Amino acid sequence: MRKVFGAFVVKEIKHILRDVQTLIILIGMPIVLVILFGFAVKNEVNDAKIAIIDMAKDDLSLELTHQLSASNYFILSELPGSTNQIENIFRKGDAKMAIVFEPDFANKFYKDKKASMQLIADASDPNTANILLNYAQAIIRNFQNEKNKNAHVPYLINMETKMLYNPTLKSVVYFVPGIMTIILMLISAMMTSITIAKEKEKGTMEILLASPLNPSLIVIGKVAPYIILALFNAATIIALGIWIFDMPLVGSFGLLTGEILLFILASLSLGVFISTISQTQQVAMMISLMGLLLPSILLSGFIFPLESMPKVLQAIANIIPAKWFIQILRGIMVKGVGIDFLWKQTIVLAGMTLFFIAVSIKKFKIRLE
């Protein structure tokens, strides 16, 4: 019995070792997960871009500005001339928070013992907005306490806070775009890759490739049902968000529909590409999970702010379609921006789509020849 069991174990080990793709995934998965969760899953925010509107331009406002920008939490990205430019900066994504100094800030602080400033945050991401406000308020309070050390009558900086786009800080405003992205990625990319890999695993793909249909028509025929299914799911998510959770839809519905269709095509093309490099359903599923789903959750800005991650992970995030699509969804639905603010994200998604379609069709042609 021991010999039989030992032979069985040896056979299974050899079977695993022969499946190189699965072996690499099984060994690499724990490493990738540890690295991703270790660096990406953070509650704190570092190097967030902020804008300063200094209507005083005196020594005290400049000193406080220096303290804010010298911290590890903030990077001074914009110095607009007036508060009218704040929304434009937020819509372009050039800053997450704006700090406004009132005119004659130093004189009011020293003579009247009370000066005011306004903290305005982009609350389309309520968690990050709250964190940034807390950081800024802590730095300002420390600055105030330093000035009060030798003062007979304490000086006071009055801080007025304001949340743009999501004043009630509803979490649904933040999560609905991310949930839609993950669902569409799951249906379009993962299911497409598994379906086509299943055909290859059973040997029926060779029959299709030997038919009069060219590879592009075969690909279109395989993914067409998933386009319809993904559009239905996107409509369902939007409807539930609006009717049940009062999710805003400030921007153009036509633009939103076009961008959703573009992301579905990008995800489908990525799923087809995965299927061309996978020989079995298991490998296709593992590649989809590790290469698409987890990075889409962790490195897209869906849950964790990209600014707090190492530069290497921020660079990797640029090749993840979900990052660009989430920015598009939040821009249209929450901020009401148009294509003039979202052209970069749209071009990136379109480029990814064309690239993966071209590579996938070429691989099918190679197999056909």
N, C-alpha and C positions, 0 to 999 in steps of 0.2 A: 504493500500500500504506500509505504514511504517513497519507494522508487517511482511509482506511478505519479504520485503527487509532485515529486521533484521534477519529473519529466514534463509534467503539465505546466509547472511554474517556469521552467526553462523555455518551453515553447512560447508562453505568453510574453516573456521578456524579449525573445527573439522577434516576435511579432511587433512589439512596440518599437524595438530598435530599427526594424526595417521601415517603419512608417516615420521617416525623418521629419516631415512637416508637423505631424502631431507631437512628436518628441520635442521639437524646438518650442512649440507653443506651450506644452506642459511644463517645460523647464523655465521658459522665459516669462510665463504668466505671473508667478509670484514675485519675480524681480521687478517687472514692469509695475505691478500693483503697489509694491512697497515704495518705489520711486515716485509714482504719481501721487499716492495718498500722502507720502511724506512731505512733498514739496507743494502740491496743489491744494490740499485740504487745510486751509488756514482761515481763521476768523478775523485776524488782523489785516489791515490794509497798509501797504507801504508804497511810497512813490506815486501817490495819487496826484493827478494834475489839478491845480486850482488856479483861479484867476483873481487878481487883486484890482479893485477899483478904488484908487486913492484920491479922493477929492480934496484932501488936506495937503498932502505932499510936504508935511513938516517933519521935524526930527523924530518925534514920537511915533508917528505912523510908519516912517521908514524903519525905525528900530523894531517895531512889532512885526512888520513885514519880513524883516530879516530873520527874526526868531521863528516865524512860521515856515519860511522856506528852508531854514537851516536844519529843521527836524527831518527825521527819516520818513515821516509820514507824507510829506507834501513835496511836489515839484511845481515851481511857479512857471506856468505855461503861457499865460496871456496877461497883458496889462491893458485892458480896454479903456477907452476914454470916458465911457458913461455906462450907466446901468442898462441902457437900451440894448446893449450888445450882449448881455448875459445869455438870453435865450438862444441867440444865434450861436454862441460858443458851445452851449449845452447840446444843441441839435447837431452840430458838427462833431461832437465828441471830443472837443479840445480841452474840456475841463469837467470835473465832477462837482466842483463847488466854487462859489464866488464869494469873496469877502469885500464888503464895501465900508470904507472909512468916511464918516461924515465930514463936511467942510470944517475947518478950524478945530481939528481934533485935539491937538496938543493944548491949545488955549482953553478949551472947555474942560479938558482933563485936569489941568493944574489950577485954573482960576475958579471954575464952577464946581470942581471936584466930581464931575460926571461927564463922561463922553460916551457917544453911541456908535455902534457899528452893526452891520447887518451881515448875517451868514445865510447864504442862499445855496441850497443843495439840489442836485438833480435826483429827484426821488423816484425816477423810473426804476431805479435799483434801491429800494427802501433800506435794505440792510447796510449797504455801503454808505448811503446818505447819512444814516444814523451814526455809523462808526466815525465818519469824517467830521460830523458836527461835534461829536464827543471829543475827538482829538483836538480840534481847533479851540473848543471852549476850554479844555484843560490847559493848553498853551497860553491862551489869553488870561486865564485866571492866575497862572504862575507869573506872568508878566505883571499883572496888577498887584499881586502880593509882593513882588520885588520892589515896586514903586512905593508901596505902603510901609516899608520897613522903617523909614525915618519920618513918616508923615504924622502930624498931630491929628489931622482929620483925614480919614481914609479916602483914597481916590476910588472911583467906581467906573468901570466900563460896562455900559448897558449893552447886552447882546440880543439882538432881535433875529430870530431864526425863521426861515421861510423854505417850504418844500415845493418845488415846481413839478408839474405833471402828475404828481400823486400825493396831494396834500394830506390825505388821510392815511397814507402809508399802508395801503392794502397790499398784502402779499400776493394776491391773485394777479395783480398788474405785473408783478415780476415773474411769476411762475408760469402763467399761461403761454407766453412765447416759447419758453424753454421746453415745456411739456409738448407743445405742438412740434417743435423741432425734433425731439427724441422719438415721438410716435411716427412721424413721417420718415425719419431715418430708419427706424426699425422695420416698417412696412416696405419701404421702397428699396433700401439697400440690402438688408439682411435676408428678407424673404426672397428677393430676386436672386441673390447669390446662391441660396440654398436650393431654390427650385431648379436653376440651370445646372448646378452641381449634381443634383439628383438625376437629371437626364444623362449626364456624363457617366455617373456611377452605374446606372443601369444599362448603359450602352446604347440608349435610344438617340443620343445627341449625334452620333456618327450617322445614323439613318437620316436625321434631319439635314445634316451637312451634305449628304449625298443626293438630296432632293434638288429639283430645279431652282428652289428658292435660294437667293444669295444670302450671305451671312447677315447683312443689315436687316433684311426682312424677317429673318429668324429672330434676331434680337428684338426688333420692334414687336413682333407677335408674342414673344415671351413676356415682355414688360408691360404691354398695353393694359392688361387687367389690373396691374398694381397702380398704374396712373389713376384709374377710376377709383380704386379703393382708397388711395392716399388722398385724393381730392375730397372724397366723401368724409373721411376722418378729419381733414382740416376744417371743412365746413361745420362738422359736428362740434369740434373743439371751440371754434369761434362762437357758434351759437350758444353753447353752454356758458362760455365765459361772459358773453354779453347779457343773456337773459337771466341767468342764475346768480352770477357773481358781480354783475354790473361792470364788467370789463370795458374800458373805453375803446372806441374805434374812431380816433380823431382824424386820421388821414384818409386818403383815397382808397375806396374799396376795390376799384379797378386795378390800381397799382399793387395793392396787397395780393389780389388774385394772381396777377402776373408773376409776382415774386415767389408766391407759393408754388406755382407751376414750375418755375425755374429751379427751385430747390428740389422738387420732386424729380425732375429730369437729372439734376446733378447726382442725387442719391441713387437713382436707378442706374445711371452710367457707372457709378462706383460699385454698385452691386454686381453688375455684369462683368466689370473688370476683375472683381474678386473671384467670380465663378470661373474665369478663364485661367486663373492660376491655382485653382483648387480642384483636386481629383475626386473628393468625397464631400458629402454633406457635412460631415463632422468638421473637416478642415475649414470649409466655407463658413460654418457657424462660429468656430473659434476665432478665425480671422476677423469676422464681422464684429464679434463681441470685443475683442482686444484692440482691433485697429479702428473701429468706428464708434461703437456704443459707449465704451468707457471714456475715450478721449472726448467724445461729444458731450458727456456729462461733466467731466472734470476740467477740460481745457477750453471750453467755449464761452465761459463767463455766465453760464446758466445758473450755477449755484455759488461758485467761488470767484471773487474778482481777479481778473488777470493781472492787475497791477501788483498784487502781492506775491506773484510767482516769480521764480528766477527768470532771467532774460532768456535762457535756453528754452524753457517751457513756453514763454511768450512767443518765441520764434516758431516753435513747433505748432502752436495754436493757429498760426497763419495758414497752415495747409489743411485745417479742419473746416469743412464747409459749414458746420453748425455754428461756428463763431460768427461768420459773416451773416448767416440767416437770422440769428437771434438779434443782431444789431439792426437788421432790416425790419424785423417784426416790431421791436420796441420803438424804432424810429417812426414807423407808419402808425401803429396802433396807439401808442402812448404820447408821442411828441407831435404827431401830425405833420411830419416832414415829407417832402416829395423826392423825386428822383434827383433833383439838384443837390441834395445832401447824401443820397444813397447810391450815386453812380459808381463809386469805387467798389462797394460791396457787390453790386450787381455785376460789374465787369469781372470780378474775381470768380463769382459763382458760374458765370457764363463760360469763362475760360476753363475752369475745372471740368464743366460738363463736356465741352468740345474735346478736351484732351482725353478724358476717359472713354468717350464714345469712339474716338479715332483709334485708341490703343486696343479697345475691346474688339472692334470690327477687324482690325489687322490680325489679331490673334486667331479669330475665327477663320479668316481667309487662309492663314498659315496652316491650320488644321485641315481645311478643305483641300488645299493643294497637297 
